[in-house]
Amino acid sequence: IFAQVTEKPLYGLSTLEILAAASGKERVRAVLDARRGNVFTGLYERDGALYRAVGEEGFARFDELDGPMISTKNTLGVPAVGEEELLTAMAKLAEARQNAGKSDHPMLLAARYLRPSQAERERACRSAK
């Protein structure tokens, strides 16, 4: 709402997109540990100064993935980037979106969750009984 009131542009970025951009690679799979051998993941390709998703971001078994990967922590055994690299990538992506004239309307942005929360899954199991 602050962006709307101040008439400032707003740029909605995916955490996985920022992670891919922080890698600096032409094509990379961004992964975030979802525990128990699962990851939140998205495959990205560089498109000039931006990164675009190749397919949908999603939830997958880590052992079913291949190719170059990047993560925020080295718990998965893949290269990791730190907080400073993530913040720098986020700023560069926002700047590239600004230069391309691709801002988002604040009322149209919504959080996208790649799987239901644990509480939602447990409630669904109880409801199904």
ABEGO torsion letter per residue (X at the ends): XAAAAAGBBBBBBBAAAAAAAAAGBABBBBBBBAEGGBBBBBBBBBBEABBBBBEBBBBBBAAABBEBBBBABAAAGBBBBBAAAAAAAAAAAAAAAAAAGBBBBAAABBBBBABBBAAAAAAAAAAAX
